[in-house]
Amino acid sequence: MTLAYAVRALATLWSGLMAGFFFAFSIVVMPALETMPPDRAMAAMQAINAAVRTPFFGIAFFGAVLLCAATLALSVWGRGRSFLGTGAAVVYLAGAFATTVAFNVPLNNELAALDPTVPEQAALMTGYIVDWTGWNHVRTLAAMAACVLLLASLITSRARANDDYHRMAAGTA
């Protein structure tokens, strides 16, 4: 097993982990918040945003970013060239990471500054849910797509290695 293959395998796992995390928000958390009164939904999301800041989440979130960046570097400049790996890394970094940094985090920061006990501020929760969930769908789909592309890169890489082995064994390489 090469370093590039091992990094792509880990990137597959980490991007899949983050895809599942984002997916859970899209299909469970945000729809549940939509059913709540705005002040309670705001307080709940503020609590979720505070609770997610843990070393475990940091390892999961930034681990996927670092592994996709390493996949990109190894695919472009290293010996582990992989068109699918390159595509997966770009999709994850642009679609999941950049979307989080450019949209979801700023929305969370704006939400953190609001007071759910002030009716005018609590009323902003409806717009927050729509905007945040829309961007979360983008990063969910990007993380899922990256995971599928990474998995495909592992499968094709392994099949190519098997073909090379059989050609070598047959003396046709």
Residue pairs with C-beta under 8 A, 6 or more apart in sequence:
2 79
2 80
3 74
3 78
3 80
4 71
4 74
4 75
4 78
4 79
4 80
4 81
4 82
4 85
5 80
5 154
5 157
5 158
7 67
7 70
7 71
7 74
7 80
8 71
8 74
8 80
8 82
8 85
8 88
8 150
8 153
8 154
8 157
9 154
10 67
11 64
11 67
11 68
11 70
11 71
11 85
11 88
11 89
11 92
11 146
11 150
12 147
12 150
12 151
12 154
14 60
14 63
14 64
14 67
14 68
15 64
15 67
15 68
15 88
15 92
15 96
15 143
15 146
15 147
15 150
16 143
16 147
17 60
17 64
18 60
18 61
18 64
18 96
18 143
19 140
19 143
19 144
19 146
19 147
21 60
22 96
22 136
22 139
22 140
22 143
23 140
23 144
25 133
25 136
25 140
26 133
26 136
26 137
26 140
29 48
30 129
30 132
30 133
30 136
33 41
33 44
33 45
33 125
33 129
34 41
34 129
36 44
37 122
38 116
38 122
38 123
38 124
38 125
38 126
39 116
39 117
39 119
39 122
39 125
40 116
41 125
41 129
42 111
42 114
42 116
42 121
42 122
42 124
42 125
42 128
43 116
45 111
45 125
45 128
46 111
46 112
46 116
49 108
49 111
49 112
61 100
64 92
64 96
64 97
64 143
65 92
65 93
65 97
68 88
68 89
68 92
68 93
68 97
68 146
69 89
69 93
71 82
71 85
71 86
71 88
71 89
71 150
72 85
72 86
72 89
72 90
72 93
74 80
74 85
75 81
75 82
75 83
75 85
75 86
75 89
76 86
82 153
82 157
83 153
84 149
84 150
84 152
84 153
84 156
85 149
85 150
85 153
87 149
88 145
88 146
88 147
88 149
88 150
88 153
89 146
91 142
91 145
91 146
91 149
92 142
92 143
92 146
94 142
95 138
95 139
95 141
95 142
95 143
95 145
95 146
96 139
96 142
96 143
96 146
99 135
99 138
99 139
99 142
100 139
103 131
103 132
103 135
104 132
104 135
104 136
104 139
107 128
107 131
107 132
107 135
108 132
110 128
111 125
111 128
114 121
114 122
114 124
115 121
116 122
116 125
164 173
167 173
